[in-house]
C-alpha cells in the first residue's frame, strides 16, 4: 500500500468514528456503484448523508476540498441515487465533505455539511 492510500484509509476510519460519535449510523463504507465509490454513507434521522473524505499531508499543493471535481460529484450522485432506489428508502439526501490535514503528529479535521449540491 502507498503512503497516500494509507493516509486516506486512516482518514476514512477517523471520519467514520467521528460521525458515529456525533449520532450518525454508519450504513456503508467504500460503497461502489459502476465507476463511483462513496467513502461513507451514514444516516441521522430522516437524512442520508454521502460523505467524501479527503486527506492531505501538511504542505500538499492542492487543498483537500479542491480535489472533489464535478465528475466526482456526478459519480457520487449516481451512486447515492442507486443506493436509495435499490433499498426503497424515503430519505432526504445530503452530500458532506470531511477533510483532514495531517502534520506528522496530529490530524486537523473539518466537516462541511452540504458541501455540494447535485443539481445546479
Backbone as XML, in Angstrom:
<?xml version="1.0"?>
<chain id="A" units="angstrom">
  <residue number="1" name="UNK">
    <atom name="N" x="0.833" y="-1.180" z="0.000"/>
    <atom name="CA" x="0.000" y="0.000" z="0.000"/>
    <atom name="C" x="0.882" y="1.249" z="0.000"/>
  </residue>
  <residue number="2" name="UNK">
    <atom name="N" x="0.439" y="2.263" z="-0.708"/>
    <atom name="CA" x="1.188" y="3.503" z="-0.758"/>
    <atom name="C" x="0.922" y="4.334" z="0.489"/>
  </residue>
  <residue number="3" name="UNK">
    <atom name="N" x="1.807" y="5.275" z="0.733"/>
    <atom name="CA" x="1.653" y="6.163" z="1.884"/>
    <atom name="C" x="0.372" y="6.987" z="1.765"/>
  </residue>
  <residue number="4" name="UNK">
    <atom name="N" x="0.063" y="7.458" z="0.543"/>
    <atom name="CA" x="-1.154" y="8.245" z="0.319"/>
    <atom name="C" x="-2.399" y="7.392" z="0.565"/>
  </residue>
  <residue number="5" name="UNK">
    <atom name="N" x="-2.379" y="6.149" z="0.117"/>
    <atom name="CA" x="-3.513" y="5.238" z="0.332"/>
    <atom name="C" x="-3.721" y="4.999" z="1.822"/>
  </residue>
  <residue number="6" name="UNK">
    <atom name="N" x="-2.623" y="4.757" z="2.550"/>
    <atom name="CA" x="-2.710" y="4.535" z="3.994"/>
    <atom name="C" x="-3.254" y="5.772" z="4.706"/>
  </residue>
  <residue number="7" name="UNK">
    <atom name="N" x="-2.827" y="6.955" z="4.265"/>
    <atom name="CA" x="-3.316" y="8.208" z="4.836"/>
    <atom name="C" x="-4.815" y="8.342" z="4.607"/>
  </residue>
  <residue number="8" name="UNK">
    <atom name="N" x="-5.268" y="8.010" z="3.403"/>
    <atom name="CA" x="-6.689" y="8.083" z="3.065"/>
    <atom name="C" x="-7.527" y="7.118" z="3.879"/>
  </residue>
  <residue number="9" name="UNK">
    <atom name="N" x="-7.058" y="5.889" z="4.048"/>
    <atom name="CA" x="-7.791" y="4.891" z="4.824"/>
    <atom name="C" x="-7.866" y="5.296" z="6.297"/>
  </residue>
  <residue number="10" name="UNK">
    <atom name="N" x="-6.786" y="5.830" z="6.840"/>
    <atom name="CA" x="-6.790" y="6.305" z="8.225"/>
    <atom name="C" x="-7.817" y="7.428" z="8.380"/>
  </residue>
  <residue number="11" name="UNK">
    <atom name="N" x="-7.850" y="8.357" z="7.417"/>
    <atom name="CA" x="-8.809" y="9.466" z="7.466"/>
    <atom name="C" x="-10.243" y="8.955" z="7.391"/>
  </residue>
  <residue number="12" name="UNK">
    <atom name="N" x="-10.514" y="7.972" z="6.551"/>
    <atom name="CA" x="-11.860" y="7.393" z="6.468"/>
    <atom name="C" x="-12.269" y="6.771" z="7.804"/>
  </residue>
  <residue number="13" name="UNK">
    <atom name="N" x="-11.347" y="6.081" z="8.447"/>
    <atom name="CA" x="-11.651" y="5.473" z="9.748"/>
    <atom name="C" x="-11.905" y="6.543" z="10.809"/>
  </residue>
  <residue number="14" name="UNK">
    <atom name="N" x="-11.097" y="7.599" z="10.794"/>
    <atom name="CA" x="-11.307" y="8.709" z="11.731"/>
    <atom name="C" x="-12.667" y="9.357" z="11.495"/>
  </residue>
  <residue number="15" name="UNK">
    <atom name="N" x="-13.011" y="9.568" z="10.230"/>
    <atom name="CA" x="-14.290" y="10.197" z="9.890"/>
    <atom name="C" x="-15.464" y="9.326" z="10.325"/>
  </residue>
  <residue number="16" name="UNK">
    <atom name="N" x="-15.369" y="8.031" z="10.095"/>
    <atom name="CA" x="-16.446" y="7.115" z="10.499"/>
    <atom name="C" x="-16.640" y="7.162" z="12.014"/>
  </residue>
  <residue number="17" name="UNK">
    <atom name="N" x="-15.559" y="7.143" z="12.753"/>
    <atom name="CA" x="-15.647" y="7.218" z="14.219"/>
    <atom name="C" x="-16.248" y="8.540" z="14.664"/>
  </residue>
  <residue number="18" name="UNK">
    <atom name="N" x="-15.801" y="9.627" z="14.067"/>
    <atom name="CA" x="-16.320" y="10.961" z="14.393"/>
    <atom name="C" x="-17.835" y="11.023" z="14.147"/>
  </residue>
  <residue number="19" name="UNK">
    <atom name="N" x="-18.273" y="10.539" z="12.990"/>
    <atom name="CA" x="-19.695" y="10.592" z="12.648"/>
    <atom name="C" x="-20.534" y="9.734" z="13.600"/>
  </residue>
  <residue number="20" name="UNK">
    <atom name="N" x="-20.046" y="8.563" z="13.940"/>
    <atom name="CA" x="-20.776" y="7.700" z="14.856"/>
    <atom name="C" x="-20.869" y="8.340" z="16.243"/>
  </residue>
  <residue number="21" name="UNK">
    <atom name="N" x="-19.801" y="8.985" z="16.701"/>
    <atom name="CA" x="-19.845" y="9.700" z="17.979"/>
    <atom name="C" x="-20.812" y="10.886" z="17.919"/>
  </residue>
  <residue number="22" name="UNK">
    <atom name="N" x="-21.047" y="11.395" z="16.713"/>
    <atom name="CA" x="-21.936" y="12.543" z="16.511"/>
    <atom name="C" x="-23.383" y="12.121" z="16.274"/>
  </residue>
  <residue number="23" name="UNK">
    <atom name="N" x="-23.678" y="10.835" z="16.444"/>
    <atom name="CA" x="-25.050" y="10.357" z="16.364"/>
    <atom name="C" x="-25.492" y="9.816" z="15.021"/>
  </residue>
  <residue number="24" name="UNK">
    <atom name="N" x="-24.588" y="9.670" z="14.079"/>
    <atom name="CA" x="-24.910" y="9.094" z="12.777"/>
    <atom name="C" x="-24.771" y="7.571" z="12.852"/>
  </residue>
  <residue number="25" name="UNK">
    <atom name="N" x="-25.561" y="6.882" z="12.054"/>
    <atom name="CA" x="-25.456" y="5.433" z="11.907"/>
    <atom name="C" x="-24.712" y="5.154" z="10.605"/>
  </residue>
  <residue number="26" name="UNK">
    <atom name="N" x="-23.661" y="4.368" z="10.682"/>
    <atom name="CA" x="-22.884" y="4.007" z="9.505"/>
    <atom name="C" x="-23.618" y="2.918" z="8.734"/>
  </residue>
  <residue number="27" name="UNK">
    <atom name="N" x="-23.998" y="3.214" z="7.487"/>
    <atom name="CA" x="-24.711" y="2.250" z="6.645"/>
    <atom name="C" x="-23.780" y="1.530" z="5.681"/>
  </residue>
  <residue number="28" name="UNK">
    <atom name="N" x="-22.757" y="2.227" z="5.194"/>
    <atom name="CA" x="-21.842" y="1.617" z="4.227"/>
    <atom name="C" x="-20.518" y="2.367" z="4.225"/>
  </residue>
  <residue number="29" name="UNK">
    <atom name="N" x="-19.485" y="1.608" z="3.959"/>
    <atom name="CA" x="-18.142" y="2.174" z="3.842"/>
    <atom name="C" x="-17.585" y="1.726" z="2.497"/>
  </residue>
  <residue number="30" name="UNK">
    <atom name="N" x="-17.043" y="2.662" z="1.753"/>
    <atom name="CA" x="-16.487" y="2.387" z="0.424"/>
    <atom name="C" x="-17.513" y="1.700" z="-0.483"/>
  </residue>
  <residue number="31" name="UNK">
    <atom name="N" x="-18.725" y="2.263" z="-0.509"/>
    <atom name="CA" x="-19.799" y="1.732" z="-1.345"/>
    <atom name="C" x="-19.486" y="1.999" z="-2.816"/>
  </residue>
  <residue number="32" name="UNK">
    <atom name="N" x="-19.530" y="0.939" z="-3.612"/>
    <atom name="CA" x="-19.217" y="1.052" z="-5.045"/>
    <atom name="C" x="-20.459" y="0.843" z="-5.894"/>
  </residue>
  <residue number="33" name="UNK">
    <atom name="N" x="-20.544" y="1.682" z="-6.927"/>
    <atom name="CA" x="-21.591" y="1.529" z="-7.939"/>
    <atom name="C" x="-20.992" y="1.995" z="-9.254"/>
  </residue>
  <residue number="34" name="UNK">
    <atom name="N" x="-20.931" y="1.074" z="-10.221"/>
    <atom name="CA" x="-20.286" y="1.334" z="-11.508"/>
    <atom name="C" x="-18.901" y="1.918" z="-11.259"/>
  </residue>
  <residue number="35" name="UNK">
    <atom name="N" x="-18.637" y="3.153" z="-11.718"/>
    <atom name="CA" x="-17.305" y="3.749" z="-11.554"/>
    <atom name="C" x="-17.175" y="4.597" z="-10.297"/>
  </residue>
  <residue number="36" name="UNK">
    <atom name="N" x="-18.225" y="4.634" z="-9.501"/>
    <atom name="CA" x="-18.241" y="5.504" z="-8.327"/>
    <atom name="C" x="-17.890" y="4.739" z="-7.056"/>
  </residue>
  <residue number="37" name="UNK">
    <atom name="N" x="-17.310" y="5.466" z="-6.128"/>
    <atom name="CA" x="-17.117" y="4.952" z="-4.784"/>
    <atom name="C" x="-17.473" y="6.065" z="-3.805"/>
  </residue>
  <residue number="38" name="UNK">
    <atom name="N" x="-18.367" y="5.748" z="-2.894"/>
    <atom name="CA" x="-18.742" y="6.685" z="-1.838"/>
    <atom name="C" x="-17.996" y="6.247" z="-0.590"/>
  </residue>
  <residue number="39" name="UNK">
    <atom name="N" x="-17.188" y="7.128" z="-0.040"/>
    <atom name="CA" x="-16.360" y="6.759" z="1.110"/>
    <atom name="C" x="-17.212" y="6.277" z="2.284"/>
  </residue>
  <residue number="40" name="UNK">
    <atom name="N" x="-18.197" y="7.079" z="2.683"/>
    <atom name="CA" x="-19.055" y="6.723" z="3.803"/>
    <atom name="C" x="-20.496" y="7.089" z="3.483"/>
  </residue>
  <residue number="41" name="UNK">
    <atom name="N" x="-21.411" y="6.215" z="3.855"/>
    <atom name="CA" x="-22.835" y="6.536" z="3.780"/>
    <atom name="C" x="-23.357" y="6.370" z="5.196"/>
  </residue>
  <residue number="42" name="UNK">
    <atom name="N" x="-23.896" y="7.471" z="5.725"/>
    <atom name="CA" x="-24.398" y="7.485" z="7.092"/>
    <atom name="C" x="-25.813" y="8.034" z="7.108"/>
  </residue>
  <residue number="43" name="UNK">
    <atom name="N" x="-26.497" y="7.810" z="8.221"/>
    <atom name="CA" x="-27.853" y="8.326" z="8.351"/>
    <atom name="C" x="-28.057" y="8.853" z="9.757"/>
  </residue>
  <residue number="44" name="UNK">
    <atom name="N" x="-28.779" y="9.958" z="9.821"/>
    <atom name="CA" x="-29.183" y="10.547" z="11.099"/>
    <atom name="C" x="-30.609" y="11.023" z="10.912"/>
  </residue>
  <residue number="45" name="UNK">
    <atom name="N" x="-31.523" y="10.400" z="11.631"/>
    <atom name="CA" x="-32.931" y="10.727" z="11.451"/>
    <atom name="C" x="-33.372" y="10.337" z="10.053"/>
  </residue>
  <residue number="46" name="UNK">
    <atom name="N" x="-34.022" y="11.264" z="9.377"/>
    <atom name="CA" x="-34.512" y="11.012" z="8.016"/>
    <atom name="C" x="-33.548" y="11.506" z="6.944"/>
  </residue>
  <residue number="47" name="UNK">
    <atom name="N" x="-32.302" y="11.791" z="7.333"/>
    <atom name="CA" x="-31.318" y="12.309" z="6.381"/>
    <atom name="C" x="-30.226" y="11.284" z="6.127"/>
  </residue>
  <residue number="48" name="UNK">
    <atom name="N" x="-30.075" y="10.926" z="4.872"/>
    <atom name="CA" x="-28.995" y="10.057" z="4.424"/>
    <atom name="C" x="-27.872" y="10.969" z="3.956"/>
  </residue>
  <residue number="49" name="UNK">
    <atom name="N" x="-26.657" y="10.685" z="4.385"/>
    <atom name="CA" x="-25.533" y="11.553" z="4.052"/>
    <atom name="C" x="-24.445" y="10.753" z="3.349"/>
  </residue>
  <residue number="50" name="UNK">
    <atom name="N" x="-24.105" y="11.211" z="2.146"/>
    <atom name="CA" x="-22.956" y="10.670" z="1.423"/>
    <atom name="C" x="-21.759" y="11.524" z="1.820"/>
  </residue>
  <residue number="51" name="UNK">
    <atom name="N" x="-20.728" y="10.888" z="2.324"/>
    <atom name="CA" x="-19.578" y="11.622" z="2.838"/>
    <atom name="C" x="-18.350" y="11.308" z="1.994"/>
  </residue>
  <residue number="52" name="UNK">
    <atom name="N" x="-17.774" y="12.351" z="1.437"/>
    <atom name="CA" x="-16.498" y="12.242" z="0.740"/>
    <atom name="C" x="-15.423" y="12.646" z="1.740"/>
  </residue>
  <residue number="53" name="UNK">
    <atom name="N" x="-14.422" y="11.792" z="1.903"/>
    <atom name="CA" x="-13.331" y="12.059" z="2.839"/>
    <atom name="C" x="-12.064" y="12.333" z="2.037"/>
  </residue>
  <residue number="54" name="UNK">
    <atom name="N" x="-11.425" y="13.452" z="2.344"/>
    <atom name="CA" x="-10.174" y="13.806" z="1.678"/>
    <atom name="C" x="-9.118" y="14.062" z="2.730"/>
  </residue>
  <residue number="55" name="UNK">
    <atom name="N" x="-7.929" y="13.548" z="2.494"/>
    <atom name="CA" x="-6.821" y="13.737" z="3.425"/>
    <atom name="C" x="-5.578" y="14.164" z="2.655"/>
  </residue>
  <residue number="56" name="UNK">
    <atom name="N" x="-4.822" y="15.039" z="3.280"/>
    <atom name="CA" x="-3.564" y="15.505" z="2.704"/>
    <atom name="C" x="-2.550" y="15.678" z="3.819"/>
  </residue>
  <residue number="57" name="UNK">
    <atom name="N" x="-1.300" y="15.596" z="3.453"/>
    <atom name="CA" x="-0.239" y="15.946" z="4.381"/>
    <atom name="C" x="-0.070" y="17.458" z="4.357"/>
  </residue>
  <residue number="58" name="UNK">
    <atom name="N" x="0.410" y="18.011" z="5.446"/>
    <atom name="CA" x="0.662" y="19.436" z="5.521"/>
    <atom name="C" x="1.589" y="19.856" z="4.385"/>
  </residue>
  <residue number="59" name="UNK">
    <atom name="N" x="1.252" y="20.924" z="3.700"/>
    <atom name="CA" x="2.080" y="21.422" z="2.611"/>
    <atom name="C" x="1.745" y="20.853" z="1.249"/>
  </residue>
  <residue number="60" name="UNK">
    <atom name="N" x="0.730" y="19.979" z="1.175"/>
    <atom name="CA" x="0.329" y="19.415" z="-0.110"/>
    <atom name="C" x="-0.213" y="20.524" z="-0.995"/>
  </residue>
  <residue number="61" name="UNK">
    <atom name="N" x="0.081" y="20.486" z="-2.264"/>
    <atom name="CA" x="-0.229" y="21.577" z="-3.187"/>
    <atom name="C" x="-1.723" y="21.871" z="-3.312"/>
  </residue>
  <residue number="62" name="UNK">
    <atom name="N" x="-2.547" y="20.836" z="-3.431"/>
    <atom name="CA" x="-3.990" y="21.030" z="-3.612"/>
    <atom name="C" x="-4.694" y="20.841" z="-2.272"/>
  </residue>
  <residue number="63" name="UNK">
    <atom name="N" x="-5.516" y="21.801" z="-1.899"/>
    <atom name="CA" x="-6.301" y="21.669" z="-0.672"/>
    <atom name="C" x="-7.269" y="20.507" z="-0.830"/>
  </residue>
  <residue number="64" name="UNK">
    <atom name="N" x="-7.577" y="19.796" z="0.251"/>
    <atom name="CA" x="-8.441" y="18.619" z="0.134"/>
    <atom name="C" x="-9.785" y="18.903" z="-0.530"/>
  </residue>
  <residue number="65" name="UNK">
    <atom name="N" x="-10.423" y="20.009" z="-0.177"/>
    <atom name="CA" x="-11.743" y="20.297" z="-0.741"/>
    <atom name="C" x="-11.689" y="20.622" z="-2.228"/>
  </residue>
  <residue number="66" name="UNK">
    <atom name="N" x="-10.533" y="21.010" z="-2.734"/>
    <atom name="CA" x="-10.383" y="21.301" z="-4.160"/>
    <atom name="C" x="-10.220" y="20.032" z="-4.995"/>
  </residue>
  <residue number="67" name="UNK">
    <atom name="N" x="-10.078" y="18.897" z="-4.334"/>
    <atom name="CA" x="-9.858" y="17.635" z="-5.036"/>
    <atom name="C" x="-11.160" y="16.945" z="-5.429"/>
  </residue>
  <residue number="68" name="UNK">
    <atom name="N" x="-12.304" y="17.547" z="-5.120"/>
    <atom name="CA" x="-13.594" y="16.969" z="-5.493"/>
    <atom name="C" x="-14.062" y="17.650" z="-6.773"/>
  </residue>
  <residue number="69" name="UNK">
    <atom name="N" x="-13.895" y="16.950" z="-7.865"/>
    <atom name="CA" x="-14.217" y="17.507" z="-9.184"/>
    <atom name="C" x="-15.705" y="17.386" z="-9.499"/>
  </residue>
  <residue number="70" name="UNK">
    <atom name="N" x="-16.125" y="18.092" z="-10.522"/>
    <atom name="CA" x="-17.503" y="17.999" z="-10.990"/>
    <atom name="C" x="-17.839" y="16.558" z="-11.380"/>
  </residue>
  <residue number="71" name="UNK">
    <atom name="N" x="-16.908" y="15.877" z="-12.035"/>
    <atom name="CA" x="-17.114" y="14.487" z="-12.440"/>
    <atom name="C" x="-17.298" y="13.594" z="-11.217"/>
  </residue>
  <residue number="72" name="UNK">
    <atom name="N" x="-16.497" y="13.815" z="-10.175"/>
    <atom name="CA" x="-16.621" y="13.036" z="-8.945"/>
    <atom name="C" x="-17.996" y="13.264" z="-8.322"/>
  </residue>
  <residue number="73" name="UNK">
    <atom name="N" x="-18.465" y="14.498" z="-8.321"/>
    <atom name="CA" x="-19.792" y="14.803" z="-7.782"/>
    <atom name="C" x="-20.865" y="14.060" z="-8.560"/>
  </residue>
  <residue number="74" name="UNK">
    <atom name="N" x="-20.764" y="14.049" z="-9.892"/>
    <atom name="CA" x="-21.736" y="13.321" z="-10.717"/>
    <atom name="C" x="-21.748" y="11.836" z="-10.365"/>
  </residue>
  <residue number="75" name="UNK">
    <atom name="N" x="-20.576" y="11.245" z="-10.182"/>
    <atom name="CA" x="-20.484" y="9.827" z="-9.825"/>
    <atom name="C" x="-21.095" y="9.561" z="-8.446"/>
  </residue>
  <residue number="76" name="UNK">
    <atom name="N" x="-20.839" y="10.466" z="-7.492"/>
    <atom name="CA" x="-21.423" y="10.317" z="-6.154"/>
    <atom name="C" x="-22.948" y="10.369" z="-6.209"/>
  </residue>
  <residue number="77" name="UNK">
    <atom name="N" x="-23.474" y="11.288" z="-6.995"/>
    <atom name="CA" x="-24.929" y="11.428" z="-7.130"/>
    <atom name="C" x="-25.526" y="10.147" z="-7.708"/>
  </residue>
  <residue number="78" name="UNK">
    <atom name="N" x="-24.900" y="9.606" z="-8.745"/>
    <atom name="CA" x="-25.386" y="8.363" z="-9.354"/>
    <atom name="C" x="-25.364" y="7.212" z="-8.345"/>
  </residue>
  <residue number="79" name="UNK">
    <atom name="N" x="-24.281" y="7.112" z="-7.588"/>
    <atom name="CA" x="-24.151" y="6.017" z="-6.628"/>
    <atom name="C" x="-25.185" y="6.131" z="-5.509"/>
  </residue>
  <residue number="80" name="UNK">
    <atom name="N" x="-25.389" y="7.340" z="-5.010"/>
    <atom name="CA" x="-26.356" y="7.524" z="-3.927"/>
    <atom name="C" x="-27.777" y="7.315" z="-4.437"/>
  </residue>
  <residue number="81" name="UNK">
    <atom name="N" x="-28.052" y="7.757" z="-5.654"/>
    <atom name="CA" x="-29.371" y="7.511" z="-6.235"/>
    <atom name="C" x="-29.635" y="6.006" z="-6.297"/>
  </residue>
  <residue number="82" name="UNK">
    <atom name="N" x="-28.655" y="5.246" z="-6.746"/>
    <atom name="CA" x="-28.798" y="3.790" z="-6.803"/>
    <atom name="C" x="-28.991" y="3.212" z="-5.397"/>
  </residue>
  <residue number="83" name="UNK">
    <atom name="N" x="-28.190" y="3.671" z="-4.441"/>
    <atom name="CA" x="-28.278" y="3.181" z="-3.060"/>
    <atom name="C" x="-29.682" y="3.397" z="-2.505"/>
  </residue>
  <residue number="84" name="UNK">
    <atom name="N" x="-30.225" y="4.581" z="-2.676"/>
    <atom name="CA" x="-31.548" y="4.925" z="-2.150"/>
    <atom name="C" x="-32.638" y="4.135" z="-2.875"/>
  </residue>
  <residue number="85" name="UNK">
    <atom name="N" x="-32.591" y="4.121" z="-4.214"/>
    <atom name="CA" x="-33.621" y="3.445" z="-5.002"/>
    <atom name="C" x="-33.629" y="1.930" z="-4.775"/>
  </residue>
  <residue number="86" name="UNK">
    <atom name="N" x="-32.442" y="1.338" z="-4.717"/>
    <atom name="CA" x="-32.367" y="-0.127" z="-4.578"/>
    <atom name="C" x="-32.851" y="-0.609" z="-3.210"/>
  </residue>
  <residue number="87" name="UNK">
    <atom name="N" x="-32.856" y="0.282" z="-2.239"/>
    <atom name="CA" x="-33.304" y="-0.079" z="-0.890"/>
    <atom name="C" x="-34.688" y="0.479" z="-0.568"/>
  </residue>
  <residue number="88" name="UNK">
    <atom name="N" x="-35.273" y="1.190" z="-1.524"/>
    <atom name="CA" x="-36.597" y="1.759" z="-1.326"/>
    <atom name="C" x="-36.662" y="2.744" z="-0.166"/>
  </residue>
  <residue number="89" name="UNK">
    <atom name="N" x="-35.615" y="3.497" z="0.034"/>
    <atom name="CA" x="-35.552" y="4.427" z="1.163"/>
    <atom name="C" x="-36.334" y="5.704" z="0.880"/>
  </residue>
  <residue number="90" name="UNK">
    <atom name="N" x="-36.949" y="6.226" z="1.912"/>
    <atom name="CA" x="-37.650" y="7.514" z="1.858"/>
    <atom name="C" x="-36.877" y="8.473" z="2.755"/>
  </residue>
  <residue number="91" name="UNK">
    <atom name="N" x="-35.854" y="9.095" z="2.199"/>
    <atom name="CA" x="-34.967" y="9.950" z="2.993"/>
    <atom name="C" x="-34.601" y="11.210" z="2.222"/>
  </residue>
  <residue number="92" name="UNK">
    <atom name="N" x="-34.205" y="12.215" z="2.955"/>
    <atom name="CA" x="-33.554" y="13.381" z="2.364"/>
    <atom name="C" x="-32.102" y="12.981" z="2.156"/>
  </residue>
  <residue number="93" name="UNK">
    <atom name="N" x="-31.455" y="13.542" z="1.130"/>
    <atom name="CA" x="-30.060" y="13.208" z="0.864"/>
    <atom name="C" x="-29.222" y="14.479" z="0.938"/>
  </residue>
  <residue number="94" name="UNK">
    <atom name="N" x="-28.067" y="14.338" z="1.593"/>
    <atom name="CA" x="-27.130" y="15.446" z="1.713"/>
    <atom name="C" x="-25.738" y="14.928" z="1.361"/>
  </residue>
  <residue number="95" name="UNK">
    <atom name="N" x="-24.920" y="15.796" z="0.822"/>
    <atom name="CA" x="-23.547" y="15.444" z="0.468"/>
    <atom name="C" x="-22.596" y="16.273" z="1.324"/>
  </residue>
  <residue number="96" name="UNK">
    <atom name="N" x="-21.820" y="15.589" z="2.168"/>
    <atom name="CA" x="-20.874" y="16.258" z="3.056"/>
    <atom name="C" x="-19.445" y="15.973" z="2.619"/>
  </residue>
  <residue number="97" name="UNK">
    <atom name="N" x="-18.562" y="16.831" z="3.090"/>
    <atom name="CA" x="-17.133" y="16.665" z="2.850"/>
    <atom name="C" x="-16.434" y="16.747" z="4.193"/>
  </residue>
  <residue number="98" name="UNK">
    <atom name="N" x="-15.621" y="15.752" z="4.479"/>
    <atom name="CA" x="-14.772" y="15.790" z="5.666"/>
    <atom name="C" x="-13.335" y="15.783" z="5.177"/>
  </residue>
  <residue number="99" name="UNK">
    <atom name="N" x="-12.604" y="16.800" z="5.597"/>
    <atom name="CA" x="-11.209" y="16.920" z="5.181"/>
    <atom name="C" x="-10.295" y="16.783" z="6.395"/>
  </residue>
  <residue number="100" name="UNK">
    <atom name="N" x="-9.152" y="16.183" z="6.149"/>
    <atom name="CA" x="-8.127" y="16.037" z="7.174"/>
    <atom name="C" x="-6.800" y="16.527" z="6.619"/>
  </residue>
  <residue number="101" name="UNK">
    <atom name="N" x="-6.099" y="17.275" z="7.439"/>
    <atom name="CA" x="-4.716" y="17.648" z="7.149"/>
    <atom name="C" x="-3.867" y="16.985" z="8.233"/>
  </residue>
  <residue number="102" name="UNK">
    <atom name="N" x="-2.901" y="16.194" z="7.805"/>
    <atom name="CA" x="-2.017" y="15.505" z="8.741"/>
    <atom name="C" x="-0.676" y="16.215" z="8.750"/>
  </residue>
  <residue number="103" name="UNK">
    <atom name="N" x="-0.221" y="16.613" z="9.935"/>
    <atom name="CA" x="1.050" y="17.351" z="10.009"/>
    <atom name="C" x="2.156" y="16.547" z="10.683"/>
  </residue>
  <residue number="104" name="UNK">
    <atom name="N" x="2.164" y="15.250" z="10.483"/>
    <atom name="CA" x="3.156" y="14.321" z="11.033"/>
    <atom name="C" x="2.938" y="13.967" z="12.498"/>
  </residue>
  <residue number="105" name="UNK">
    <atom name="N" x="2.034" y="14.677" z="13.174"/>
    <atom name="CA" x="1.747" y="14.347" z="14.575"/>
    <atom name="C" x="0.250" y="14.375" z="14.856"/>
  </residue>
  <residue number="106" name="UNK">
    <atom name="N" x="-0.448" y="15.327" z="14.308"/>
    <atom name="CA" x="-1.867" y="15.482" z="14.606"/>
    <atom name="C" x="-2.680" y="15.585" z="13.318"/>
  </residue>
  <residue number="107" name="UNK">
    <atom name="N" x="-3.975" y="15.362" z="13.473"/>
    <atom name="CA" x="-4.918" y="15.457" z="12.369"/>
    <atom name="C" x="-5.799" y="16.677" z="12.600"/>
  </residue>
  <residue number="108" name="UNK">
    <atom name="N" x="-5.892" y="17.535" z="11.613"/>
    <atom name="CA" x="-6.800" y="18.675" z="11.666"/>
    <atom name="C" x="-7.992" y="18.340" z="10.778"/>
  </residue>
  <residue number="109" name="UNK">
    <atom name="N" x="-9.196" y="18.351" z="11.364"/>
    <atom name="CA" x="-10.393" y="17.923" z="10.648"/>
    <atom name="C" x="-11.352" y="19.072" z="10.440"/>
  </residue>
  <residue number="110" name="UNK">
    <atom name="N" x="-12.020" y="19.050" z="9.286"/>
    <atom name="CA" x="-13.101" y="19.995" z="9.014"/>
    <atom name="C" x="-14.253" y="19.224" z="8.379"/>
  </residue>
  <residue number="111" name="UNK">
    <atom name="N" x="-15.460" y="19.406" z="8.927"/>
    <atom name="CA" x="-16.661" y="18.750" z="8.404"/>
    <atom name="C" x="-17.547" y="19.826" z="7.798"/>
  </residue>
  <residue number="112" name="UNK">
    <atom name="N" x="-17.775" y="19.727" z="6.494"/>
    <atom name="CA" x="-18.640" y="20.674" z="5.791"/>
    <atom name="C" x="-19.915" y="19.958" z="5.401"/>
  </residue>
  <residue number="113" name="UNK">
    <atom name="N" x="-21.014" y="20.320" z="6.062"/>
    <atom name="CA" x="-22.309" y="19.748" z="5.726"/>
    <atom name="C" x="-22.854" y="20.443" z="4.485"/>
  </residue>
  <residue number="114" name="UNK">
    <atom name="N" x="-23.465" y="19.658" z="3.596"/>
    <atom name="CA" x="-23.998" y="20.250" z="2.364"/>
    <atom name="C" x="-22.896" y="20.889" z="1.543"/>
  </residue>
  <residue number="115" name="UNK">
    <atom name="N" x="-21.783" y="20.181" z="1.415"/>
    <atom name="CA" x="-20.595" y="20.722" z="0.734"/>
    <atom name="C" x="-20.835" y="21.009" z="-0.741"/>
  </residue>
  <residue number="116" name="UNK">
    <atom name="N" x="-21.715" y="20.239" z="-1.350"/>
    <atom name="CA" x="-22.060" y="20.487" z="-2.759"/>
    <atom name="C" x="-23.457" y="19.976" z="-3.001"/>
  </residue>
  <residue number="117" name="UNK">
    <atom name="N" x="-24.045" y="20.477" z="-4.047"/>
    <atom name="CA" x="-25.425" y="20.135" z="-4.376"/>
    <atom name="C" x="-25.438" y="19.413" z="-5.708"/>
  </residue>
  <residue number="118" name="UNK">
    <atom name="N" x="-26.226" y="18.357" z="-5.820"/>
    <atom name="CA" x="-26.227" y="17.552" z="-7.037"/>
    <atom name="C" x="-26.850" y="18.246" z="-8.238"/>
  </residue>
  <residue number="119" name="UNK">
    <atom name="N" x="-27.666" y="19.239" z="-8.001"/>
    <atom name="CA" x="-28.331" y="19.909" z="-9.113"/>
    <atom name="C" x="-28.032" y="21.390" z="-9.028"/>
  </residue>
  <residue number="120" name="UNK">
    <atom name="N" x="-27.489" y="21.937" z="-10.087"/>
    <atom name="CA" x="-27.242" y="23.363" z="-10.075"/>
    <atom name="C" x="-25.928" y="23.652" z="-10.526"/>
  </residue>
</chain>
